[in-house]
Amino acid sequence: MNLNIVNALAFLIDAIFGIYILLVMLRFLIHLLRVGFRDAPSQFLLAVTNPPLKILYQFIPGWRSVDFAAIVLMFALQIFKFMLTFWLFGKHLAILQLFLIATISLLSLLFKVFFISIILEAILSWITPPDSYNPLNSFLYRFNEPILRPVRRQIPLVSGVDLSPLIVTLLLWTLIILLGW
C-alpha cells in the first residue's frame, strides 16, 4: 500500500480514536472529581459517551466516584487504536506490550488534560470581566480545584498572586517528559 495512504489512515485512526478517548477521560474525571453534570460541557460529554458506557455499566459497576466502565472503555479503545495503527504499518505487538503502551499513553493524556485545563483557566481568569459569569470558568475551577488545592495549602499567596497553577503545571509537564510520550 502507498505510504502516503498508510500515513493518512494512521492519522485518521489516531485523531478519531484520540478525540473519543479524550472525551471518555473527561467524563471519567468529571465523575471522579465530582464536578457535576449540570453545565453545558458536562452535558455534551454525557451525550457523546453514554452509548458505549450504558452497555458497559450492565457488566462493570462503579465504586464510589470511580467509573470503572469508563476506564475499561479507555483502555479498550487505546489498545484497539494501537493495534490498528501497528497493523497498518505491518507490525504486531503482544497484548502485554499493547497494554503497557496504552497505560503510558493514557497517563500522559491525563497529565496533559490537567495541564491544558489549568492553563485555560488561568487565561480565562485574565480576560473575563470580574463581574461576569462564564460557565466554562466555573467548570474549569471545579475541575482543577482538587489538583490545585493541596499545593494552595502549602504555598502562600505572593503579593496576592496564586502560584499554585504554575507549580502544578511544571510538575505535570515534568511527569509528561518522564513518561516520554
Backbone as JSON Lines, residues from 0, in Angstrom:
{"i":0,"aa":"M","n":[0.85,-1.18,0.0],"ca":[0.0,0.0,0.0],"c":[0.89,1.24,0.0]}
{"i":1,"aa":"N","n":[0.46,2.28,-0.66],"ca":[1.19,3.53,-0.75],"c":[1.42,4.1,0.66]}
{"i":2,"aa":"L","n":[2.64,4.56,0.93],"ca":[2.98,5.07,2.26],"c":[2.16,6.31,2.62]}
{"i":3,"aa":"N","n":[1.83,7.15,1.64],"ca":[1.01,8.33,1.92],"c":[-0.39,7.93,2.38]}
{"i":4,"aa":"I","n":[-0.94,6.9,1.77],"ca":[-2.27,6.42,2.17],"c":[-2.2,5.84,3.58]}
{"i":5,"aa":"V","n":[-1.16,5.07,3.86],"ca":[-0.99,4.47,5.19],"c":[-0.86,5.57,6.24]}
{"i":6,"aa":"N","n":[-0.06,6.59,5.94],"ca":[0.11,7.7,6.88],"c":[-1.2,8.45,7.1]}
{"i":7,"aa":"A","n":[-1.96,8.65,6.03],"ca":[-3.25,9.34,6.16],"c":[-4.23,8.51,7.0]}
{"i":8,"aa":"L","n":[-4.27,7.21,6.76],"ca":[-5.14,6.34,7.55],"c":[-4.7,6.3,9.02]}
{"i":9,"aa":"A","n":[-3.39,6.25,9.25],"ca":[-2.88,6.26,10.63],"c":[-3.26,7.56,11.33]}
{"i":10,"aa":"F","n":[-3.18,8.67,10.6],"ca":[-3.58,9.96,11.18],"c":[-5.06,9.96,11.54]}
{"i":11,"aa":"L","n":[-5.91,9.46,10.62],"ca":[-7.35,9.43,10.89],"c":[-7.68,8.53,12.08]}
{"i":12,"aa":"I","n":[-7.04,7.38,12.15],"ca":[-7.26,6.47,13.29],"c":[-6.86,7.16,14.58]}
{"i":13,"aa":"D","n":[-5.68,7.77,14.58],"ca":[-5.19,8.45,15.79],"c":[-6.11,9.6,16.18]}
{"i":14,"aa":"A","n":[-6.55,10.39,15.21],"ca":[-7.39,11.55,15.51],"c":[-8.77,11.12,16.02]}
{"i":15,"aa":"I","n":[-9.42,10.21,15.34],"ca":[-10.78,9.81,15.72],"c":[-10.78,9.1,17.07]}
{"i":16,"aa":"F","n":[-9.91,8.12,17.21],"ca":[-9.84,7.41,18.5],"c":[-9.35,8.35,19.6]}
{"i":17,"aa":"G","n":[-8.36,9.18,19.29],"ca":[-7.81,10.1,20.29],"c":[-8.85,11.06,20.84]}
{"i":18,"aa":"I","n":[-9.67,11.62,19.95],"ca":[-10.7,12.56,20.4],"c":[-11.72,11.84,21.28]}
{"i":19,"aa":"Y","n":[-12.14,10.65,20.86],"ca":[-13.15,9.95,21.67],"c":[-12.58,9.49,23.01]}
{"i":20,"aa":"I","n":[-11.34,9.04,23.02],"ca":[-10.7,8.64,24.28],"c":[-10.6,9.85,25.2]}
{"i":21,"aa":"L","n":[-10.28,11.01,24.64],"ca":[-10.22,12.24,25.43],"c":[-11.59,12.54,26.05]}
{"i":22,"aa":"L","n":[-12.65,12.41,25.27],"ca":[-13.99,12.67,25.78],"c":[-14.37,11.7,26.91]}
{"i":23,"aa":"V","n":[-14.01,10.43,26.74],"ca":[-14.3,9.45,27.79],"c":[-13.48,9.77,29.04]}
{"i":24,"aa":"M","n":[-12.22,10.18,28.85],"ca":[-11.4,10.54,30.01],"c":[-11.96,11.75,30.74]}
{"i":25,"aa":"L","n":[-12.42,12.75,29.99],"ca":[-13.02,13.92,30.63],"c":[-14.26,13.52,31.42]}
{"i":26,"aa":"R","n":[-15.07,12.65,30.85],"ca":[-16.26,12.18,31.59],"c":[-15.84,11.45,32.86]}
{"i":27,"aa":"F","n":[-14.84,10.59,32.75],"ca":[-14.33,9.86,33.92],"c":[-13.86,10.83,34.99]}
{"i":28,"aa":"L","n":[-13.1,11.85,34.59],"ca":[-12.56,12.81,35.55],"c":[-13.66,13.66,36.18]}
{"i":29,"aa":"I","n":[-14.65,14.05,35.39],"ca":[-15.76,14.84,35.93],"c":[-16.5,14.04,36.99]}
{"i":30,"aa":"H","n":[-16.67,12.76,36.74],"ca":[-17.34,11.89,37.71],"c":[-16.44,11.68,38.93]}
{"i":31,"aa":"L","n":[-15.16,11.42,38.71],"ca":[-14.22,11.17,39.8],"c":[-14.06,12.39,40.71]}
{"i":32,"aa":"L","n":[-13.94,13.56,40.09],"ca":[-13.72,14.8,40.84],"c":[-15.01,15.43,41.33]}
{"i":33,"aa":"R","n":[-16.13,14.82,40.99],"ca":[-17.46,15.3,41.39],"c":[-17.7,16.75,40.95]}
{"i":34,"aa":"V","n":[-17.34,17.01,39.69],"ca":[-17.54,18.34,39.13],"c":[-19.02,18.6,38.91]}
{"i":35,"aa":"G","n":[-19.76,17.59,38.56],"ca":[-21.19,17.76,38.3],"c":[-21.49,17.73,36.82]}
{"i":36,"aa":"F","n":[-22.68,17.3,36.49],"ca":[-23.06,17.14,35.09],"c":[-24.17,18.11,34.67]}
{"i":37,"aa":"R","n":[-24.3,19.24,35.37],"ca":[-25.4,20.16,35.06],"c":[-25.05,21.19,33.99]}
{"i":38,"aa":"D","n":[-23.79,21.52,33.81],"ca":[-23.45,22.58,32.87],"c":[-23.27,22.03,31.45]}
{"i":39,"aa":"A","n":[-23.15,22.94,30.49],"ca":[-23.12,22.57,29.08],"c":[-21.96,21.63,28.72]}
{"i":40,"aa":"P","n":[-20.71,21.9,29.15],"ca":[-19.63,20.97,28.78],"c":[-19.89,19.55,29.29]}
{"i":41,"aa":"S","n":[-20.4,19.43,30.5],"ca":[-20.67,18.11,31.07],"c":[-21.81,17.42,30.34]}
{"i":42,"aa":"Q","n":[-22.84,18.16,29.97],"ca":[-23.96,17.58,29.24],"c":[-23.51,17.05,27.89]}
{"i":43,"aa":"F","n":[-22.62,17.78,27.23],"ca":[-22.07,17.32,25.95],"c":[-21.32,16.0,26.14]}
{"i":44,"aa":"L","n":[-20.48,15.94,27.17],"ca":[-19.72,14.72,27.43],"c":[-20.64,13.53,27.71]}
{"i":45,"aa":"L","n":[-21.7,13.78,28.47],"ca":[-22.67,12.71,28.73],"c":[-23.3,12.21,27.44]}
{"i":46,"aa":"A","n":[-23.7,13.14,26.6],"ca":[-24.4,12.77,25.36],"c":[-23.53,11.93,24.44]}
{"i":47,"aa":"V","n":[-22.25,12.29,24.29],"ca":[-21.41,11.57,23.32],"c":[-20.78,10.3,23.89]}
{"i":48,"aa":"T","n":[-20.72,10.17,25.2],"ca":[-20.08,8.98,25.77],"c":[-21.08,7.97,26.34]}
{"i":49,"aa":"N","n":[-22.34,8.34,26.46],"ca":[-23.33,7.43,27.04],"c":[-23.55,6.13,26.26]}
{"i":50,"aa":"P","n":[-23.63,6.15,24.91],"ca":[-23.97,4.9,24.21],"c":[-23.09,3.7,24.58]}
{"i":51,"aa":"P","n":[-21.76,3.78,24.47],"ca":[-20.99,2.58,24.84],"c":[-20.94,2.34,26.35]}
{"i":52,"aa":"L","n":[-20.98,3.4,27.13],"ca":[-20.89,3.22,28.58],"c":[-22.15,2.6,29.16]}
{"i":53,"aa":"K","n":[-23.31,2.89,28.58],"ca":[-24.55,2.27,29.07],"c":[-24.46,0.75,28.96]}
{"i":54,"aa":"I","n":[-23.87,0.28,27.88],"ca":[-23.7,-1.17,27.7],"c":[-22.73,-1.71,28.75]}
{"i":55,"aa":"L","n":[-21.61,-1.02,28.94],"ca":[-20.6,-1.49,29.89],"c":[-21.09,-1.44,31.33]}
{"i":56,"aa":"Y","n":[-21.96,-0.48,31.66],"ca":[-22.47,-0.37,33.03],"c":[-23.25,-1.62,33.44]}
{"i":57,"aa":"Q","n":[-23.79,-2.35,32.48],"ca":[-24.52,-3.57,32.8],"c":[-23.59,-4.65,33.36]}
{"i":58,"aa":"F","n":[-22.3,-4.58,32.98],"ca":[-21.34,-5.61,33.38],"c":[-20.28,-5.12,34.35]}
{"i":59,"aa":"I","n":[-20.0,-3.83,34.31],"ca":[-18.9,-3.27,35.11],"c":[-19.45,-2.18,36.02]}
{"i":60,"aa":"P","n":[-19.6,-2.49,37.29],"ca":[-20.15,-1.47,38.2],"c":[-19.09,-0.45,38.59]}
{"i":61,"aa":"G","n":[-19.57,0.7,38.99],"ca":[-18.68,1.71,39.54],"c":[-18.51,1.49,41.03]}
{"i":62,"aa":"W","n":[-17.59,2.19,41.6],"ca":[-17.38,2.12,43.04],"c":[-17.11,3.53,43.54]}
{"i":63,"aa":"R","n":[-17.96,4.01,44.43],"ca":[-17.91,5.38,44.92],"c":[-17.93,6.32,43.72]}
{"i":64,"aa":"S","n":[-16.88,7.11,43.53],"ca":[-16.89,8.02,42.38],"c":[-15.98,7.53,41.26]}
{"i":65,"aa":"V","n":[-15.56,6.26,41.32],"ca":[-14.69,5.7,40.28],"c":[-15.55,4.96,39.26]}
{"i":66,"aa":"D","n":[-15.48,5.42,38.03],"ca":[-16.25,4.85,36.92],"c":[-15.38,3.81,36.21]}
{"i":67,"aa":"F","n":[-15.44,2.56,36.67],"ca":[-14.6,1.51,36.1],"c":[-14.95,1.21,34.64]}
{"i":68,"aa":"A","n":[-16.2,1.39,34.27],"ca":[-16.59,1.16,32.87],"c":[-15.87,2.14,31.95]}
{"i":69,"aa":"A","n":[-15.72,3.38,32.37],"ca":[-15.0,4.37,31.56],"c":[-13.53,4.0,31.45]}
{"i":70,"aa":"I","n":[-12.94,3.49,32.53],"ca":[-11.54,3.07,32.48],"c":[-11.37,1.92,31.49]}
{"i":71,"aa":"V","n":[-12.26,0.94,31.57],"ca":[-12.19,-0.2,30.65],"c":[-12.37,0.27,29.21]}
{"i":72,"aa":"L","n":[-13.31,1.18,28.98],"ca":[-13.54,1.69,27.63],"c":[-12.31,2.43,27.11]}
{"i":73,"aa":"M","n":[-11.69,3.27,27.95],"ca":[-10.48,3.99,27.52],"c":[-9.37,3.02,27.14]}
{"i":74,"aa":"F","n":[-9.14,2.02,27.98],"ca":[-8.09,1.04,27.68],"c":[-8.41,0.25,26.42]}
{"i":75,"aa":"A","n":[-9.64,-0.18,26.27],"ca":[-10.03,-0.96,25.09],"c":[-9.84,-0.13,23.82]}
{"i":76,"aa":"L","n":[-10.29,1.11,23.84],"ca":[-10.15,1.98,22.66],"c":[-8.68,2.27,22.37]}
{"i":77,"aa":"Q","n":[-7.91,2.52,23.4],"ca":[-6.49,2.82,23.21],"c":[-5.75,1.61,22.65]}
{"i":78,"aa":"I","n":[-6.01,0.43,23.18],"ca":[-5.36,-0.79,22.68],"c":[-5.78,-1.06,21.25]}
{"i":79,"aa":"F","n":[-7.07,-0.9,20.95],"ca":[-7.55,-1.12,19.58],"c":[-6.93,-0.12,18.62]}
{"i":80,"aa":"K","n":[-6.8,1.14,19.06],"ca":[-6.16,2.17,18.23],"c":[-4.73,1.77,17.88]}
{"i":81,"aa":"F","n":[-3.98,1.32,18.88],"ca":[-2.6,0.92,18.63],"c":[-2.53,-0.34,17.77]}
{"i":82,"aa":"M","n":[-3.44,-1.28,17.98],"ca":[-3.46,-2.49,17.15],"c":[-3.69,-2.13,15.68]}
{"i":83,"aa":"L","n":[-4.66,-1.25,15.43],"ca":[-4.93,-0.83,14.05],"c":[-3.74,-0.11,13.44]}
{"i":84,"aa":"T","n":[-3.15,0.79,14.21],"ca":[-2.02,1.58,13.69],"c":[-0.83,0.67,13.39]}
{"i":85,"aa":"F","n":[-0.49,-0.21,14.31],"ca":[0.63,-1.12,14.07],"c":[0.33,-2.06,12.91]}
{"i":86,"aa":"W","n":[-0.91,-2.51,12.8],"ca":[-1.3,-3.38,11.69],"c":[-1.11,-2.67,10.35]}
{"i":87,"aa":"L","n":[-1.48,-1.38,10.3],"ca":[-1.31,-0.61,9.06],"c":[0.14,-0.6,8.6]}
{"i":88,"aa":"F","n":[1.05,-0.54,9.55],"ca":[2.48,-0.48,9.22],"c":[3.12,-1.87,9.2]}
{"i":89,"aa":"G","n":[2.29,-2.92,9.27],"ca":[2.8,-4.28,9.18],"c":[3.5,-4.77,10.43]}
{"i":90,"aa":"K","n":[3.23,-4.18,11.55],"ca":[3.85,-4.57,12.82],"c":[2.79,-5.22,13.71]}
{"i":91,"aa":"H","n":[3.27,-6.06,14.61],"ca":[2.38,-6.71,15.57],"c":[3.04,-6.68,16.93]}
{"i":92,"aa":"L","n":[2.27,-6.38,17.95],"ca":[2.78,-6.38,19.32],"c":[1.98,-7.36,20.16]}
{"i":93,"aa":"A","n":[2.62,-7.88,21.19],"ca":[1.93,-8.76,22.14],"c":[0.95,-7.93,22.95]}
{"i":94,"aa":"I","n":[-0.05,-8.58,23.51],"ca":[-1.08,-7.86,24.25],"c":[-0.49,-7.14,25.46]}
{"i":95,"aa":"L","n":[0.53,-7.72,26.08],"ca":[1.17,-7.07,27.22],"c":[1.86,-5.77,26.8]}
{"i":96,"aa":"Q","n":[2.51,-5.8,25.64],"ca":[3.14,-4.59,25.11],"c":[2.08,-3.53,24.79]}
{"i":97,"aa":"L","n":[0.99,-3.95,24.18],"ca":[-0.09,-3.02,23.88],"c":[-0.67,-2.42,25.15]}
{"i":98,"aa":"F","n":[-0.84,-3.24,26.18],"ca":[-1.38,-2.76,27.45],"c":[-0.43,-1.75,28.09]}
{"i":99,"aa":"L","n":[0.87,-2.01,28.04],"ca":[1.86,-1.09,28.6],"c":[1.86,0.24,27.84]}
{"i":100,"aa":"I","n":[1.85,0.17,26.52],"ca":[1.81,1.39,25.71],"c":[0.52,2.16,25.98]}
{"i":101,"aa":"A","n":[-0.59,1.46,26.08],"ca":[-1.88,2.12,26.36],"c":[-1.86,2.79,27.72]}
{"i":102,"aa":"T","n":[-1.27,2.14,28.72],"ca":[-1.2,2.72,30.06],"c":[-0.37,3.99,30.06]}
{"i":103,"aa":"I","n":[0.79,3.95,29.44],"ca":[1.65,5.14,29.38],"c":[0.96,6.25,28.61]}
{"i":104,"aa":"S","n":[0.32,5.9,27.51],"ca":[-0.38,6.89,26.69],"c":[-1.53,7.54,27.46]}
{"i":105,"aa":"L","n":[-2.3,6.74,28.2],"ca":[-3.43,7.29,28.96],"c":[-2.95,8.15,30.13]}
{"i":106,"aa":"L","n":[-1.87,7.75,30.78],"ca":[-1.32,8.59,31.85],"c":[-0.84,9.93,31.3]}
{"i":107,"aa":"S","n":[-0.17,9.88,30.16],"ca":[0.28,11.11,29.52],"c":[-0.9,12.0,29.16]}
{"i":108,"aa":"L","n":[-1.95,11.4,28.62],"ca":[-3.16,12.17,28.28],"c":[-3.78,12.78,29.53]}
{"i":109,"aa":"L","n":[-3.83,12.03,30.61],"ca":[-4.36,12.54,31.87],"c":[-3.6,13.78,32.33]}
{"i":110,"aa":"F","n":[-2.28,13.7,32.32],"ca":[-1.47,14.85,32.74],"c":[-1.65,16.03,31.79]}
{"i":111,"aa":"K","n":[-1.77,15.76,30.49],"ca":[-1.97,16.84,29.52],"c":[-3.34,17.5,29.69]}
{"i":112,"aa":"V","n":[-4.35,16.71,30.03],"ca":[-5.69,17.27,30.26],"c":[-5.64,18.28,31.39]}
{"i":113,"aa":"F","n":[-5.02,17.9,32.5],"ca":[-4.93,18.83,33.63],"c":[-4.04,20.02,33.29]}
{"i":114,"aa":"F","n":[-2.94,19.79,32.59],"ca":[-2.05,20.88,32.2],"c":[-2.81,21.92,31.39]}
{"i":115,"aa":"I","n":[-3.51,21.47,30.35],"ca":[-4.23,22.39,29.47],"c":[-5.39,23.05,30.21]}
{"i":116,"aa":"S","n":[-6.1,22.32,31.05],"ca":[-7.24,22.93,31.75],"c":[-6.78,23.99,32.74]}
{"i":117,"aa":"I","n":[-5.63,23.79,33.38],"ca":[-5.11,24.8,34.3],"c":[-4.67,26.04,33.54]}
{"i":118,"aa":"I","n":[-3.98,25.85,32.42],"ca":[-3.56,26.99,31.59],"c":[-4.78,27.73,31.07]}
{"i":119,"aa":"L","n":[-5.79,27.01,30.6],"ca":[-7.01,27.64,30.09],"c":[-7.73,28.41,31.18]}
{"i":120,"aa":"E","n":[-7.81,27.85,32.38],"ca":[-8.45,28.56,33.48],"c":[-7.7,29.85,33.81]}
{"i":121,"aa":"A","n":[-6.37,29.79,33.79],"ca":[-5.57,30.98,34.08],"c":[-5.8,32.06,33.02]}
{"i":122,"aa":"I","n":[-5.8,31.66,31.76],"ca":[-6.01,32.64,30.67],"c":[-7.4,33.25,30.77]}
{"i":123,"aa":"L","n":[-8.41,32.41,30.98],"ca":[-9.78,32.93,31.1],"c":[-9.94,33.85,32.3]}
{"i":124,"aa":"S","n":[-9.22,33.58,33.37],"ca":[-9.33,34.46,34.54],"c":[-8.76,35.84,34.26]}
{"i":125,"aa":"W","n":[-7.83,35.93,33.32],"ca":[-7.25,37.23,32.97],"c":[-8.15,38.02,32.03]}
{"i":126,"aa":"I","n":[-8.87,37.32,31.14],"ca":[-9.63,38.04,30.1],"c":[-11.12,38.18,30.4]}
{"i":127,"aa":"T","n":[-11.64,37.42,31.35],"ca":[-13.06,37.5,31.68],"c":[-13.29,38.68,32.62]}
{"i":128,"aa":"P","n":[-14.24,39.55,32.29],"ca":[-14.54,40.67,33.2],"c":[-14.93,40.15,34.59]}
{"i":129,"aa":"P","n":[-14.51,40.84,35.65],"ca":[-14.72,40.33,37.01],"c":[-16.17,40.13,37.41]}
{"i":130,"aa":"D","n":[-17.09,40.91,36.89],"ca":[-18.49,40.81,37.31],"c":[-19.34,39.93,36.4]}
{"i":131,"aa":"S","n":[-18.71,39.27,35.44],"ca":[-19.49,38.45,34.5],"c":[-19.38,36.97,34.87]}
{"i":132,"aa":"Y","n":[-20.38,36.21,34.42],"ca":[-20.38,34.77,34.67],"c":[-20.1,34.05,33.36]}
{"i":133,"aa":"N","n":[-19.17,33.14,33.4],"ca":[-18.86,32.31,32.24],"c":[-18.93,30.86,32.71]}
{"i":134,"aa":"P","n":[-19.82,30.05,32.11],"ca":[-19.95,28.66,32.58],"c":[-18.65,27.86,32.44]}
{"i":135,"aa":"L","n":[-17.83,28.21,31.45],"ca":[-16.56,27.5,31.28],"c":[-15.61,27.79,32.44]}
{"i":136,"aa":"N","n":[-15.6,29.06,32.91],"ca":[-14.77,29.4,34.08],"c":[-15.17,28.58,35.29]}
{"i":137,"aa":"S","n":[-16.46,28.5,35.53],"ca":[-16.97,27.75,36.68],"c":[-16.62,26.27,36.55]}
{"i":138,"aa":"F","n":[-16.81,25.73,35.37],"ca":[-16.48,24.32,35.12],"c":[-15.0,24.06,35.36]}
{"i":139,"aa":"L","n":[-14.14,24.9,34.8],"ca":[-12.69,24.7,34.94],"c":[-12.24,24.84,36.39]}
{"i":140,"aa":"Y","n":[-12.85,25.77,37.11],"ca":[-12.49,25.92,38.53],"c":[-12.82,24.63,39.3]}
{"i":141,"aa":"R","n":[-14.01,24.11,39.11],"ca":[-14.4,22.88,39.81],"c":[-13.57,21.68,39.36]}
{"i":142,"aa":"F","n":[-13.16,21.69,38.1],"ca":[-12.36,20.6,37.55],"c":[-10.93,20.63,38.11]}
{"i":143,"aa":"N","n":[-10.34,21.82,38.18],"ca":[-8.93,21.96,38.58],"c":[-8.72,22.05,40.08]}
{"i":144,"aa":"E","n":[-9.72,22.47,40.81],"ca":[-9.56,22.71,42.24],"c":[-9.01,21.5,43.01]}
{"i":145,"aa":"P","n":[-9.49,20.28,42.76],"ca":[-8.94,19.15,43.52],"c":[-7.45,18.92,43.33]}
{"i":146,"aa":"I","n":[-6.92,19.26,42.16],"ca":[-5.49,19.07,41.93],"c":[-4.68,20.28,42.41]}
{"i":147,"aa":"L","n":[-5.29,21.47,42.42],"ca":[-4.59,22.67,42.87],"c":[-4.65,22.86,44.39]}
{"i":148,"aa":"R","n":[-5.71,22.39,45.01],"ca":[-5.93,22.62,46.45],"c":[-4.76,22.18,47.33]}
{"i":149,"aa":"P","n":[-4.19,20.98,47.15],"ca":[-3.07,20.59,48.03],"c":[-1.88,21.54,47.92]}
{"i":150,"aa":"V","n":[-1.62,22.05,46.74],"ca":[-0.49,22.98,46.56],"c":[-0.84,24.33,47.17]}
{"i":151,"aa":"R","n":[-2.09,24.77,47.01],"ca":[-2.51,26.05,47.6],"c":[-2.39,26.03,49.12]}
{"i":152,"aa":"R","n":[-2.6,24.88,49.72],"ca":[-2.46,24.78,51.18],"c":[-1.01,24.96,51.62]}
{"i":153,"aa":"Q","n":[-0.08,24.54,50.77],"ca":[1.34,24.57,51.13],"c":[2.04,25.87,50.74]}
{"i":154,"aa":"I","n":[1.61,26.48,49.64],"ca":[2.27,27.67,49.11],"c":[1.38,28.88,49.35]}
{"i":155,"aa":"P","n":[1.84,29.86,50.13],"ca":[1.01,31.05,50.36],"c":[0.99,31.95,49.12]}
{"i":156,"aa":"L","n":[0.02,32.85,49.09],"ca":[-0.04,33.85,48.02],"c":[1.19,34.74,48.11]}
{"i":157,"aa":"V","n":[1.71,35.12,46.97],"ca":[2.85,36.03,46.91],"c":[2.34,37.34,46.34]}
{"i":158,"aa":"S","n":[2.24,38.35,47.19],"ca":[1.69,39.66,46.8],"c":[0.33,39.51,46.14]}
{"i":159,"aa":"G","n":[-0.49,38.61,46.66],"ca":[-1.83,38.4,46.14],"c":[-1.9,37.51,44.91]}
{"i":160,"aa":"V","n":[-0.78,36.93,44.51],"ca":[-0.74,36.08,43.32],"c":[-0.66,34.61,43.75]}
{"i":161,"aa":"D","n":[-1.54,33.81,43.2],"ca":[-1.57,32.37,43.48],"c":[-0.59,31.67,42.54]}
{"i":162,"aa":"L","n":[0.46,31.1,43.1],"ca":[1.48,30.43,42.3],"c":[1.2,28.94,42.1]}
{"i":163,"aa":"S","n":[0.14,28.44,42.71],"ca":[-0.14,27.0,42.61],"c":[-0.35,26.52,41.17]}
{"i":164,"aa":"P","n":[-1.03,27.27,40.28],"ca":[-1.14,26.78,38.9],"c":[0.22,26.64,38.21]}
{"i":165,"aa":"L","n":[1.12,27.57,38.48],"ca":[2.46,27.5,37.89],"c":[3.19,26.25,38.38]}
{"i":166,"aa":"I","n":[3.15,26.02,39.68],"ca":[3.85,24.87,40.26],"c":[3.26,23.56,39.76]}
{"i":167,"aa":"V","n":[1.94,23.46,39.74],"ca":[1.3,22.22,39.29],"c":[1.57,21.97,37.81]}
{"i":168,"aa":"T","n":[1.51,23.0,36.97],"ca":[1.78,22.8,35.54],"c":[3.23,22.38,35.31]}
{"i":169,"aa":"L","n":[4.16,22.92,36.08],"ca":[5.55,22.49,35.96],"c":[5.7,21.01,36.35]}
{"i":170,"aa":"L","n":[5.04,20.62,37.42],"ca":[5.09,19.21,37.84],"c":[4.44,18.29,36.81]}
{"i":171,"aa":"L","n":[3.3,18.72,36.27],"ca":[2.62,17.91,35.27],"c":[3.47,17.72,34.02]}
{"i":172,"aa":"W","n":[4.08,18.82,33.56],"ca":[4.9,18.7,32.34],"c":[6.14,17.86,32.6]}
{"i":173,"aa":"T","n":[6.69,17.93,33.8],"ca":[7.82,17.07,34.16],"c":[7.41,15.6,34.09]}
{"i":174,"aa":"L","n":[6.23,15.28,34.6],"ca":[5.73,13.9,34.53],"c":[5.52,13.45,33.08]}
{"i":175,"aa":"I","n":[5.03,14.35,32.24],"ca":[4.83,14.02,30.82],"c":[6.18,13.71,30.17]}
{"i":176,"aa":"I","n":[7.19,14.51,30.49],"ca":[8.53,14.27,29.94],"c":[9.08,12.94,30.43]}
{"i":177,"aa":"L","n":[8.89,12.65,31.73],"ca":[9.38,11.39,32.28],"c":[8.71,10.17,31.64]}
{"i":178,"aa":"L","n":[7.43,10.31,31.28],"ca":[6.74,9.22,30.6],"c":[7.24,9.03,29.18]}
{"i":179,"aa":"G","n":[7.79,10.1,28.6],"ca":[8.33,10.02,27.25],"c":[7.29,9.83,26.17]}
{"i":180,"aa":"W","n":[6.12,10.38,26.37],"ca":[5.05,10.2,25.39],"c":[4.64,11.51,24.81]}
